[in-house]
Amino acid sequence: MVSNANQAQATANCMNQNPNPTQPHQGSLPSSGPAATSDNLDLLFNVLPPDVAAAIQGHPEGTRVIEVVLDLGRKVEIRFPDQVWEPFPDTEVTAADITAVVEQISDFGADNRAGIERTLHRISAIRNRKDEIVGLTCRVGRSVHGTVDIIRDIVESGQSILLLGRPGVGKTTKLRETARIIADELGRRVVIVDTSNEIAGDGNVPHPAIGRARRMQVKRPELQHSVMIEAVENHMPQVVVIDEIGTEQEAFAARTIAERGVQLVGTAHGNTLENLMLNPTLSDLVGGIQTVTLGDEEARRRGTQKSVLERKAPPTFDVVIEILDVNKLAIHHDVAKVVDKLLRGQQPRPEVRQRAQDGTVEVVQARVLPPDRPGEVTGGTYGVTFDPIENRYSSDFGRSDDLTDERHTEADAGPPKQKVIKLFPYGVSKSRLDRAIMQARVPAMIVRDFTDADVVVALKATFRRDPAKMHDARSRGASVVVVKSNTYIQIENLVRDIFGIPHSIAPSEEDDALGEAEDAVNSVVESGEMVELPPRNAYVRRLQHQVIEAAGLLSESVGVEPRRRLRVYRQRDQDA
């Protein structure tokens, strides 16, 4: 077995490689070249049993070793990427072998992990009921240059990135190099929250693989969330790097960091974005999921049941990258839209990139943008047309099929000119209509004369008051659409209906009730007759009272719950 003198020699070797331990030893990292590796295998061999180290060194694939497993009373297992090798079929691991290794490494933490100082190697322990170590998993840690080139554009964009993938696929390796690139090449302040010393290695001096990034160690795994917050509050980072977000507290801490404007780069437990959505502990990382009960009309419009799942909040991470293989990634560029799409039962089409053997990056599957916003489709056309049967304008953006982000080819004559639809508000608030156009980002403008309009947007009560004018508008070739009430949500949804764009917000009970109150006000003003509204709850009735009072009319509640409702009338009607 290896004596303690060997550990001293290993430490000396480290010091000889970098004579000044306070400065990162850049010379130990490859200067260039795709997927160049630095692994410090010699330091791992120094702590392993000599016969095991010699067996690995003599194996043809020895430099590709992944793990060495030492279990009490069992044969030594040496694991390579595609095989498990037992070099000593007649020899079992003894307690002395395990003890000799433990004596040469750092102390085990609360997560039963230890390491070798100034390396990325990780030694994990298996204990019996008496807390005695009966097994060791010695995992080789490697710093690999060139793995992040495949997503370098995303790293440099400043967006928050979440990496997903099965164990051993290279999440931590990419996380480590991402931290180095952002710190050294982009010059940003990077803090790594290193719970198990797996990113920056064991010991007080971080491994040179992280470059100029700073590392904060975590005393116990359950304190990771508090160290994440401490990093932001005390050290003013521009970027925080986190490995293995796995608890609800850590997910909440990540959201808090993102809300402070700090870029996050992290990994989480899960293979795909869909897995993450279904994980109640971590779903908050992608916005969280909640059950929403729709009204009858909205459920019919969507063609769904009344209870549906919707995203609860903006995602913590802007981009989710699924690591399918070491050299193949699936990238979800806009997490909010992808989650919304999955909740509607549609399958997203992520961008898939793959690294070839020569190091070049190939886009295997191009990115596809959901057609939620016209301005986000490149090289397209608004394609607005009027449907006389439906009595409304429609747009290509109302289609359910995906629109790819493709440029026009040279054979094309160029993108068609967009047609601006002219809207004339008749009884509808001009400021609210203008705001709705800007919010929906549609090609429309407001005109002052209804004779210039393509579409007349009329309030229901006004439409009834002057049907001749509406008939005149139709005879001039314009379309007339009616909004039930003058509330902003009703107006915005009508604008979206004209252009075939899904509603951003479903009208609530309050909106419907306020619309009813406004209709009643218009009816009483025109006819002078009392109007009785449908039954509403006490809170909604109070809102209706306020609308009616602002119009200079009177109202009173009549009936008993749950049929209690409002009556609207003029002042002289009450006096009579």
VEXDREN-2710 file (C-alpha; in Angstrom, 1 decimal):
% VEXDREN-2710
k/r/px/py/pz
1/MET/0.0/0.0/0.0
2/VAL/1.0/3.6/-0.4
3/SER/2.4/5.3/2.7
4/ASN/1.8/8.8/3.9
5/ALA/5.2/9.8/2.4
6/ASN/3.6/9.3/-1.0
7/GLN/0.9/11.9/-0.1
8/ALA/3.6/14.3/0.8
9/GLN/5.3/13.6/-2.5
10/ALA/2.0/14.2/-4.3
11/THR/1.7/17.6/-2.5
12/ALA/5.3/18.4/-3.5
13/ASN/4.5/17.6/-7.1
14/CYS/1.6/20.0/-7.0
15/MET/3.8/22.7/-5.6
16/ASN/6.5/22.1/-8.2
17/GLN/3.9/22.4/-10.9
18/ASN/2.8/25.8/-9.5
19/PRO/5.3/27.3/-7.2
20/ASN/3.0/30.1/-6.2
21/PRO/-0.1/28.6/-4.8
22/THR/-1.9/31.9/-4.6
23/GLN/-1.9/32.3/-8.4
24/PRO/-3.8/30.1/-10.8
25/HIS/-1.4/27.8/-12.6
26/GLN/-2.5/28.4/-16.2
27/GLY/0.3/26.3/-17.6
28/SER/-1.5/23.1/-16.5
29/LEU/-4.3/23.8/-19.0
30/PRO/-4.1/23.2/-22.7
31/SER/-3.8/26.5/-24.5
32/SER/-5.9/25.5/-27.5
33/GLY/-7.5/22.7/-29.4
34/PRO/-11.0/21.2/-29.2
35/ALA/-11.8/18.9/-26.3
36/ALA/-8.3/19.0/-24.8
37/THR/-8.1/17.3/-21.4
38/SER/-6.2/17.8/-18.1
39/ASP/-6.8/15.0/-15.5
40/ASN/-3.9/14.8/-13.0
41/LEU/-4.2/11.0/-13.0
42/ASP/-0.7/10.7/-11.4
43/LEU/-2.1/12.3/-8.2
44/LEU/-4.9/9.8/-8.1
45/PHE/-2.6/6.9/-8.7
46/ASN/-0.5/8.1/-5.7
47/VAL/-3.4/7.4/-3.3
48/LEU/-4.7/4.2/-4.8
49/PRO/-3.3/0.8/-3.8
50/PRO/0.0/0.4/-5.8
51/ASP/-1.2/-2.8/-7.6
52/VAL/-4.4/-1.1/-8.6
53/ALA/-2.5/2.0/-9.9
54/ALA/-0.1/-0.2/-11.8
55/ALA/-3.0/-2.2/-13.4
56/ILE/-4.6/1.0/-14.7
57/GLN/-1.3/2.4/-16.1
58/GLY/-0.7/-0.9/-17.9
59/HIS/-4.1/-1.1/-19.5
60/PRO/-4.4/0.1/-23.1
61/GLU/-7.3/2.4/-22.2
62/GLY/-5.8/3.5/-18.9
63/THR/-6.0/7.2/-19.6
64/ARG/-9.7/6.9/-20.2
65/VAL/-10.5/5.4/-16.8
66/ILE/-13.7/6.8/-15.2
67/GLU/-14.0/5.2/-11.7
68/VAL/-12.2/2.8/-9.4
69/VAL/-14.5/1.0/-7.0
70/LEU/-13.2/-0.5/-3.8
71/ASP/-15.8/-2.4/-1.8
72/LEU/-14.9/-4.4/1.3
73/GLY/-14.7/-8.2/0.6
74/ARG/-15.3/-7.7/-3.1
75/LYS/-13.0/-7.6/-6.2
76/VAL/-11.6/-4.3/-7.4
77/GLU/-13.7/-2.8/-10.3
78/ILE/-12.1/-0.4/-12.8
79/ARG/-14.7/1.3/-15.0
80/PHE/-14.0/2.6/-18.4
81/PRO/-16.6/4.3/-20.7
82/ASP/-17.6/1.0/-22.4
83/GLN/-16.5/-1.7/-20.0
84/VAL/-16.0/-2.8/-16.4
85/TRP/-12.7/-4.5/-15.7
86/GLU/-11.7/-6.7/-12.7
87/PRO/-7.9/-6.9/-12.8
88/PHE/-7.6/-9.2/-9.8
89/PRO/-10.2/-11.9/-10.0
90/ASP/-8.7/-13.9/-7.0
91/THR/-8.1/-11.0/-4.6
92/GLU/-10.7/-9.1/-2.5
93/VAL/-10.5/-5.6/-1.1
94/THR/-9.5/-5.5/2.6
95/ALA/-10.2/-3.0/5.4
96/ALA/-6.6/-2.1/5.3
97/ASP/-6.8/-1.2/1.6
98/ILE/-9.7/1.2/2.3
99/THR/-8.1/2.7/5.4
100/ALA/-4.8/3.4/3.5
101/VAL/-6.7/5.3/0.8
102/VAL/-8.8/7.3/3.4
103/GLU/-5.7/8.4/5.2
104/GLN/-4.2/10.0/2.2
105/ILE/-7.2/12.1/1.1
106/SER/-9.1/15.0/2.7
107/ASP/-11.8/14.6/5.3
108/PHE/-15.2/13.4/4.3
109/GLY/-18.0/16.0/4.5
110/ALA/-21.6/15.6/5.4
111/ASP/-22.3/14.4/1.9
112/ASN/-19.7/11.6/2.3
113/ARG/-17.4/13.0/-0.3
114/ALA/-13.7/13.8/-0.1
115/GLY/-11.0/14.7/-2.6
116/ILE/-7.4/15.2/-3.4
117/GLU/-6.1/18.7/-2.9
118/ARG/-5.7/20.8/-6.1
119/THR/-7.4/18.1/-8.2
120/LEU/-10.9/17.4/-9.5
121/HIS/-10.9/13.8/-8.4
122/ARG/-13.8/12.8/-6.1
123/ILE/-13.8/10.0/-3.6
124/SER/-17.2/9.0/-2.2
125/ALA/-17.7/6.7/0.8
126/ILE/-20.2/4.0/1.6
127/ARG/-20.7/3.4/5.4
128/ASN/-22.2/0.7/7.5
129/ARG/-24.6/1.2/10.4
130/LYS/-21.7/1.9/12.7
131/ASP/-20.5/4.7/10.5
132/GLU/-17.5/2.8/9.3
133/ILE/-16.4/3.1/5.7
134/VAL/-16.9/-0.2/3.8
135/GLY/-16.7/1.1/0.2
136/LEU/-15.1/3.8/-1.9
137/THR/-15.9/5.2/-5.3
138/CYS/-12.9/7.0/-6.7
139/ARG/-14.2/9.1/-9.6
140/VAL/-11.7/10.7/-12.0
141/GLY/-12.2/14.4/-12.4
142/ARG/-11.1/16.0/-15.7
143/SER/-11.0/19.6/-16.9
144/VAL/-11.8/19.5/-20.6
145/HIS/-11.3/22.5/-22.9
146/GLY/-13.5/23.0/-25.9
147/THR/-16.7/21.4/-24.6
148/VAL/-18.5/24.8/-24.4
149/ASP/-17.7/26.0/-27.9
150/ILE/-20.9/24.3/-29.0
151/ILE/-22.9/26.8/-26.9
152/ARG/-20.5/29.7/-26.7
153/ASP/-23.0/32.1/-28.3
154/ILE/-25.5/31.4/-25.6
155/VAL/-22.9/31.7/-22.8
156/GLU/-21.8/35.1/-24.1
157/SER/-25.4/36.3/-24.5
158/GLY/-25.8/36.9/-20.7
159/GLN/-28.9/34.7/-20.5
160/SER/-29.4/32.4/-17.5
161/ILE/-28.6/28.8/-18.6
162/LEU/-29.8/25.5/-17.0
163/LEU/-28.1/22.3/-18.0
164/LEU/-29.9/19.0/-17.8
165/GLY/-28.8/15.4/-18.4
166/ARG/-28.2/12.0/-17.0
167/PRO/-25.2/11.4/-14.6
168/GLY/-21.8/11.2/-16.3
169/VAL/-22.9/13.0/-19.5
170/GLY/-20.7/16.0/-18.8
171/LYS/-22.9/18.6/-17.0
172/THR/-20.3/19.6/-14.4
173/THR/-17.5/19.6/-17.0
174/LYS/-19.4/22.1/-19.2
175/LEU/-20.3/24.1/-16.0
176/ARG/-16.6/24.4/-15.1
177/GLU/-15.5/25.6/-18.5
178/THR/-18.4/28.0/-18.7
179/ALA/-17.2/29.6/-15.5
180/ARG/-13.7/30.0/-16.8
181/ILE/-14.8/31.5/-20.2
182/ILE/-17.1/34.0/-18.6
183/ALA/-14.5/35.0/-16.0
184/ASP/-11.3/35.0/-18.1
185/GLU/-12.5/35.8/-21.7
186/LEU/-15.5/37.9/-21.0
187/GLY/-14.1/39.6/-17.9
188/ARG/-17.2/39.3/-15.7
189/ARG/-17.3/38.7/-12.0
190/VAL/-18.1/35.0/-11.4
191/VAL/-18.7/33.3/-8.1
192/ILE/-19.1/29.5/-8.0
193/VAL/-21.2/27.9/-5.2
194/ASP/-19.3/24.6/-4.9
195/THR/-21.2/22.3/-2.6
196/SER/-19.1/19.2/-3.0
197/ASN/-15.9/20.8/-4.4
198/GLU/-16.7/19.0/-7.6
199/ILE/-16.4/22.2/-9.8
200/ALA/-13.2/23.7/-8.5
201/GLY/-11.6/20.8/-6.8
202/ASP/-10.6/19.9/-3.2
203/GLY/-8.6/22.2/-0.9
204/ASN/-8.5/25.9/-0.2
205/VAL/-7.0/26.9/-3.5
206/PRO/-9.4/26.3/-6.5
207/HIS/-8.3/24.2/-9.4
208/PRO/-6.9/26.3/-12.3
209/ALA/-9.7/24.9/-14.6
210/ILE/-12.1/27.7/-13.3
211/GLY/-9.7/30.5/-14.3
212/ARG/-10.2/33.7/-12.4
213/ALA/-13.7/32.7/-11.1
214/ARG/-14.1/32.8/-7.4
215/ARG/-15.3/29.7/-5.4
216/MET/-17.4/29.6/-2.3
217/GLN/-17.4/26.3/-0.5
218/VAL/-20.5/25.0/1.3
219/LYS/-20.1/23.5/4.8
220/ARG/-23.1/21.2/4.5
221/PRO/-25.2/20.4/1.5
222/GLU/-28.4/21.6/3.2
223/LEU/-26.8/25.1/3.4
224/GLN/-26.3/25.5/-0.3
225/HIS/-29.3/27.8/-0.7
226/SER/-28.1/30.2/2.0
227/VAL/-24.6/30.3/0.5
228/MET/-26.2/31.1/-2.9
229/ILE/-27.9/34.2/-1.4
230/GLU/-24.7/35.1/0.6
231/ALA/-22.7/35.1/-2.7
232/VAL/-25.0/37.8/-4.2
233/GLU/-25.3/39.9/-1.0
234/ASN/-21.6/39.9/-0.1
235/HIS/-19.5/39.6/-3.2
236/MET/-21.5/41.4/-6.0
237/PRO/-21.1/38.8/-8.7
238/GLN/-22.4/39.4/-12.2
239/VAL/-22.7/35.6/-12.7
240/VAL/-23.4/32.8/-10.2
241/VAL/-22.6/29.2/-11.1
242/ILE/-24.4/26.4/-9.2
243/ASP/-24.1/22.6/-9.6
244/GLU/-27.0/20.2/-8.8
245/ILE/-30.0/22.4/-7.8
246/GLY/-32.1/19.8/-6.0
247/THR/-34.3/21.2/-3.3
248/GLU/-37.2/23.7/-3.2
249/GLN/-35.1/26.1/-1.1
250/GLU/-32.4/26.1/-3.7
251/ALA/-34.9/26.7/-6.5
252/PHE/-36.3/29.6/-4.5
253/ALA/-32.8/31.0/-3.9
254/ALA/-32.1/30.7/-7.7
255/ARG/-35.2/32.7/-8.4
256/THR/-34.2/35.4/-5.9
257/ILE/-30.8/35.7/-7.5
258/ALA/-32.3/35.9/-11.0
259/GLU/-34.7/38.7/-9.9
260/ARG/-31.7/40.7/-8.8
261/GLY/-30.4/40.8/-12.3
262/VAL/-27.6/38.3/-11.9
263/GLN/-26.9/35.7/-14.6
264/LEU/-27.3/32.1/-13.4
265/VAL/-25.5/29.1/-14.9
266/GLY/-26.5/25.8/-13.2
267/THR/-27.4/22.2/-13.4
268/ALA/-30.4/20.4/-12.0
269/HIS/-31.6/16.8/-11.5
270/GLY/-33.6/15.7/-14.5
271/ASN/-32.9/14.6/-18.1
272/THR/-35.4/16.8/-20.0
273/LEU/-37.4/20.0/-19.6
274/GLU/-40.6/18.0/-19.5
275/ASN/-39.2/16.0/-16.5
276/LEU/-38.4/19.3/-14.7
277/MET/-42.0/20.6/-15.3
278/LEU/-43.4/17.5/-13.6
279/ASN/-41.1/17.7/-10.6
280/PRO/-43.0/19.7/-8.0
281/THR/-39.8/20.5/-6.1
282/LEU/-38.0/22.1/-9.1
283/SER/-40.7/23.2/-11.5
284/ASP/-40.3/26.7/-10.2
285/LEU/-37.0/26.9/-12.2
286/VAL/-39.1/26.9/-15.4
287/GLY/-41.9/29.1/-14.1
288/GLY/-43.9/26.6/-11.9
289/ILE/-47.2/25.0/-12.8
290/GLN/-50.7/25.9/-11.5
291/THR/-54.2/24.7/-12.1
292/VAL/-56.5/27.4/-13.5
293/THR/-60.3/27.2/-13.8
294/LEU/-61.6/28.7/-17.0
295/GLY/-65.0/30.2/-17.7
296/ASP/-67.4/28.3/-19.9
297/GLU/-66.9/30.7/-22.9
298/GLU/-63.1/30.6/-22.6
299/ALA/-63.0/26.8/-22.3
300/ARG/-65.1/26.5/-25.4
301/ARG/-62.8/29.0/-27.3
302/ARG/-59.7/27.0/-26.3
303/GLY/-61.4/23.6/-26.9
304/THR/-60.3/22.4/-23.5
305/GLN/-61.7/21.3/-20.1
306/LYS/-62.5/24.0/-17.6
307/SER/-59.5/23.1/-15.4
308/VAL/-56.2/23.5/-17.2
309/LEU/-52.6/23.8/-16.3
310/GLU/-50.8/27.1/-16.9
311/ARG/-47.4/28.5/-16.1
312/LYS/-47.4/30.3/-12.8
313/ALA/-44.6/32.8/-13.2
314/PRO/-41.7/33.8/-15.5
315/PRO/-39.0/31.1/-15.6
316/THR/-35.8/31.5/-13.5
317/PHE/-33.7/30.3/-16.4
318/ASP/-34.0/31.8/-19.9
319/VAL/-32.5/28.8/-21.7
320/VAL/-32.6/25.1/-20.9
321/ILE/-30.0/22.8/-22.5
322/GLU/-30.6/19.1/-22.5
323/ILE/-27.3/17.2/-22.9
324/LEU/-28.3/14.2/-25.0
325/ASP/-24.7/13.0/-25.3
326/VAL/-21.3/14.3/-24.7
327/ASN/-21.2/16.0/-28.1
328/LYS/-25.0/16.4/-28.7
329/LEU/-27.3/19.0/-27.2
330/ALA/-30.9/20.0/-27.5
331/ILE/-31.4/23.7/-26.8
332/HIS/-34.7/25.3/-25.7
333/HIS/-34.0/29.0/-26.3
334/ASP/-37.2/30.6/-24.9
335/VAL/-38.2/28.5/-21.8
336/ALA/-41.4/30.5/-21.2
337/LYS/-42.8/29.7/-24.6
338/VAL/-41.7/26.1/-24.6
339/VAL/-43.4/25.5/-21.2
340/ASP/-46.6/27.2/-22.4
341/LYS/-46.5/25.0/-25.5
342/LEU/-46.0/21.8/-23.5
343/LEU/-48.9/22.7/-21.2
344/ARG/-51.1/23.2/-24.3
345/GLY/-50.3/19.6/-25.4
346/GLN/-47.9/20.6/-28.2
347/GLN/-44.4/19.2/-28.6
348/PRO/-41.7/21.8/-28.9
349/ARG/-39.0/21.6/-31.5
350/PRO/-35.7/22.5/-29.9
351/GLU/-32.5/23.4/-31.7
352/VAL/-30.2/20.4/-31.8
353/ARG/-26.4/20.9/-32.1
354/GLN/-23.8/18.2/-32.5
355/ARG/-20.0/18.3/-32.5
356/ALA/-18.3/16.3/-35.3
357/GLN/-15.1/14.4/-34.8
358/ASP/-13.0/17.2/-36.3
359/GLY/-14.4/19.6/-33.7
360/THR/-16.8/21.5/-35.9
361/VAL/-20.3/22.2/-34.7
362/GLU/-23.3/21.3/-36.8
363/VAL/-26.9/22.3/-36.3
364/VAL/-28.8/19.0/-36.8
365/GLN/-32.2/20.5/-36.2
366/ALA/-32.9/24.2/-36.6
367/ARG/-34.6/26.3/-34.0
368/VAL/-38.3/26.9/-34.5
369/LEU/-40.2/29.9/-33.1
370/PRO/-43.8/29.6/-31.9
371/PRO/-45.9/32.1/-33.8
372/ASP/-47.1/34.0/-30.6
373/ARG/-45.7/37.4/-31.7
374/PRO/-45.5/38.7/-35.3
375/GLY/-42.3/40.5/-34.7
376/GLU/-40.4/37.3/-33.8
377/VAL/-40.9/35.6/-37.1
378/THR/-38.0/36.5/-39.4
379/GLY/-38.6/37.0/-43.1
380/GLY/-42.4/36.5/-42.9
381/THR/-45.4/38.5/-43.7
382/TYR/-48.4/39.6/-41.7
383/GLY/-50.8/38.2/-44.4
384/VAL/-53.9/39.9/-43.0
385/THR/-57.1/39.2/-44.9
386/PHE/-60.8/39.9/-44.4
387/ASP/-63.2/37.0/-44.1
388/PRO/-66.7/38.2/-45.0
389/ILE/-68.3/35.0/-43.7
390/GLU/-66.7/35.3/-40.2
391/ASN/-67.0/39.2/-40.4
392/ARG/-63.4/39.6/-39.1
393/TYR/-59.8/39.9/-40.3
394/SER/-57.6/36.9/-40.0
395/SER/-53.8/36.5/-40.0
396/ASP/-51.3/33.7/-40.7
397/PHE/-50.2/34.0/-37.1
398/GLY/-53.4/32.4/-36.0
399/ARG/-52.4/29.1/-37.4
400/SER/-51.4/26.3/-35.1
401/ASP/-48.5/25.1/-37.2
402/ASP/-45.0/26.2/-36.4
403/LEU/-43.2/28.9/-38.4
404/THR/-39.5/28.3/-38.8
405/ASP/-36.9/31.0/-38.4
406/GLU/-35.7/30.9/-42.0
407/ARG/-34.6/33.7/-44.3
408/HIS/-35.9/34.1/-47.8
409/THR/-33.8/32.5/-50.5
410/GLU/-32.2/34.4/-53.4
411/ALA/-35.0/33.1/-55.6
412/ASP/-37.5/35.0/-53.6
413/ALA/-38.4/38.5/-54.6
414/GLY/-38.1/39.6/-51.0
415/PRO/-40.5/39.6/-48.1
416/PRO/-43.9/41.0/-49.0
417/LYS/-44.8/44.4/-47.7
418/GLN/-46.9/44.3/-44.6
419/LYS/-50.4/45.8/-44.8
420/VAL/-51.3/48.2/-42.1
421/ILE/-54.9/47.8/-41.0
422/LYS/-56.7/51.1/-40.2
423/LEU/-59.0/51.1/-37.2
424/PHE/-61.6/53.6/-36.3
425/PRO/-62.8/53.6/-32.7
426/TYR/-66.5/54.3/-32.5
427/GLY/-67.5/54.8/-28.8
428/VAL/-64.4/52.9/-27.8
429/SER/-61.6/54.5/-25.8
430/LYS/-58.9/55.7/-28.3
431/SER/-56.1/55.5/-25.7
432/ARG/-57.1/51.9/-24.7
433/LEU/-57.3/50.9/-28.4
434/ASP/-53.9/52.4/-29.1
435/ARG/-52.4/50.6/-26.1
436/ALA/-53.9/47.3/-27.2
437/ILE/-52.4/47.7/-30.6
438/MET/-48.9/48.3/-29.1
439/GLN/-49.3/45.5/-26.6
440/ALA/-50.4/42.9/-29.2
441/ARG/-47.7/44.2/-31.7
442/VAL/-50.0/44.0/-34.7
443/PRO/-49.8/46.1/-37.9
444/ALA/-52.6/48.5/-37.2
445/MET/-53.1/52.3/-36.8
446/ILE/-56.0/54.5/-35.6
447/VAL/-57.6/56.9/-38.1
448/ARG/-59.8/59.9/-37.3
449/ASP/-62.4/59.5/-40.0
450/PHE/-64.4/56.3/-40.3
451/THR/-64.4/56.7/-44.1
452/ASP/-60.7/55.9/-44.1
453/ALA/-61.1/52.8/-41.9
454/ASP/-60.6/49.2/-42.8
455/VAL/-62.3/48.2/-39.6
456/VAL/-64.7/50.1/-37.3
457/VAL/-64.3/49.1/-33.7
458/ALA/-67.6/50.0/-32.1
459/LEU/-68.9/49.8/-28.5
460/LYS/-72.0/47.6/-28.3
461/ALA/-74.3/50.4/-27.0
462/THR/-73.0/52.9/-29.6
463/PHE/-73.5/50.3/-32.4
464/ARG/-77.1/50.0/-31.4
465/ARG/-77.6/53.8/-31.2
466/ASP/-76.5/54.6/-34.8
467/PRO/-77.0/51.5/-37.0
468/ALA/-77.2/53.7/-40.1
469/LYS/-73.6/54.9/-39.7
470/MET/-72.5/51.3/-39.3
471/HIS/-74.3/50.3/-42.5
472/ASP/-72.6/53.2/-44.3
473/ALA/-69.2/51.9/-43.1
474/ARG/-70.0/48.4/-44.4
475/SER/-71.1/49.9/-47.8
476/ARG/-67.7/51.6/-48.1
477/GLY/-66.0/48.2/-47.7
478/ALA/-65.1/48.4/-44.1
479/SER/-65.8/45.8/-41.5
480/VAL/-67.5/46.5/-38.3
481/VAL/-66.6/44.6/-35.1
482/VAL/-68.2/45.1/-31.7
483/VAL/-66.7/45.2/-28.3
484/LYS/-69.1/44.4/-25.4
485/SER/-67.6/46.9/-22.9
486/ASN/-65.0/49.7/-22.8
487/THR/-62.6/47.8/-20.5
488/TYR/-59.0/47.4/-21.7
489/ILE/-59.0/43.6/-21.6
490/GLN/-62.1/43.4/-23.8
491/ILE/-60.5/45.8/-26.3
492/GLU/-57.2/44.0/-26.4
493/ASN/-58.8/40.7/-26.9
494/LEU/-60.9/42.1/-29.7
495/VAL/-57.8/43.4/-31.4
496/ARG/-56.2/40.0/-31.1
497/ASP/-59.3/38.4/-32.5
498/ILE/-59.1/40.7/-35.6
499/PHE/-55.6/39.4/-36.3
500/GLY/-56.1/35.8/-35.2
501/ILE/-53.7/36.0/-32.3
502/PRO/-54.5/34.0/-29.1
503/HIS/-55.7/36.1/-26.1
504/SER/-53.1/37.1/-23.6
505/ILE/-55.6/37.3/-20.8
506/ALA/-58.9/35.6/-20.5
507/PRO/-61.7/38.0/-19.3
508/SER/-62.3/37.5/-15.7
509/GLU/-65.7/37.6/-13.8
510/GLU/-64.9/41.2/-12.8
511/ASP/-64.3/42.3/-16.4
512/ASP/-67.6/40.7/-17.5
513/ALA/-69.4/42.3/-14.6
514/LEU/-68.0/45.8/-15.3
515/GLY/-68.9/45.4/-18.9
516/GLU/-72.5/44.6/-17.9
517/ALA/-72.5/47.7/-15.7
518/GLU/-71.3/49.9/-18.6
519/ASP/-73.9/48.5/-20.9
520/ALA/-76.6/49.2/-18.3
521/VAL/-75.4/52.8/-17.9
522/ASN/-75.6/53.3/-21.7
523/SER/-79.0/51.7/-21.9
524/VAL/-80.4/53.8/-19.0
525/VAL/-79.0/57.0/-20.5
526/GLU/-80.5/56.2/-23.9
527/SER/-83.9/54.9/-22.9
528/GLY/-84.4/56.3/-19.4
529/GLU/-85.7/52.9/-18.2
530/MET/-84.5/50.9/-15.2
531/VAL/-82.1/48.0/-16.0
532/GLU/-81.6/45.0/-13.7
533/LEU/-78.2/43.2/-13.9
534/PRO/-77.5/39.5/-13.5
535/PRO/-76.7/38.2/-10.0
536/ARG/-73.1/38.7/-8.8
537/ASN/-71.2/38.3/-5.5
538/ALA/-70.8/41.1/-3.0
539/TYR/-67.3/42.2/-4.2
540/VAL/-68.3/42.4/-7.8
541/ARG/-71.5/44.2/-7.0
542/ARG/-69.4/46.8/-5.2
543/LEU/-67.3/47.3/-8.3
544/GLN/-70.5/47.7/-10.4
545/HIS/-71.9/50.3/-7.9
546/GLN/-68.7/52.4/-8.4
547/VAL/-69.0/52.3/-12.3
548/ILE/-72.7/53.3/-12.1
549/GLU/-72.0/56.1/-9.5
550/ALA/-69.2/57.5/-11.7
551/ALA/-71.7/57.8/-14.6
552/GLY/-74.1/59.9/-12.4
553/LEU/-76.7/57.2/-12.1
554/LEU/-78.1/55.4/-9.1
555/SER/-78.1/51.7/-8.2
556/GLU/-79.4/49.4/-5.5
557/SER/-79.0/45.8/-4.6
558/VAL/-82.1/43.7/-4.5
559/GLY/-82.9/40.0/-3.8
560/VAL/-81.2/37.6/-1.5
561/GLU/-78.0/35.6/-2.0
562/PRO/-77.1/33.9/-4.2
563/ARG/-79.6/35.8/-6.4
564/ARG/-78.7/39.3/-5.1
565/ARG/-78.3/41.7/-8.0
566/LEU/-78.2/45.4/-9.0
567/ARG/-80.9/47.7/-10.4
568/VAL/-79.7/50.8/-12.3
569/TYR/-81.9/53.9/-12.8
570/ARG/-81.9/57.7/-13.1
571/GLN/-82.2/60.1/-10.2
572/ARG/-85.8/61.1/-11.1
573/ASP/-86.8/57.4/-11.2
574/GLN/-85.9/57.1/-7.5
575/ASP/-87.6/60.3/-6.6
576/ALA/-90.8/59.0/-8.2
END
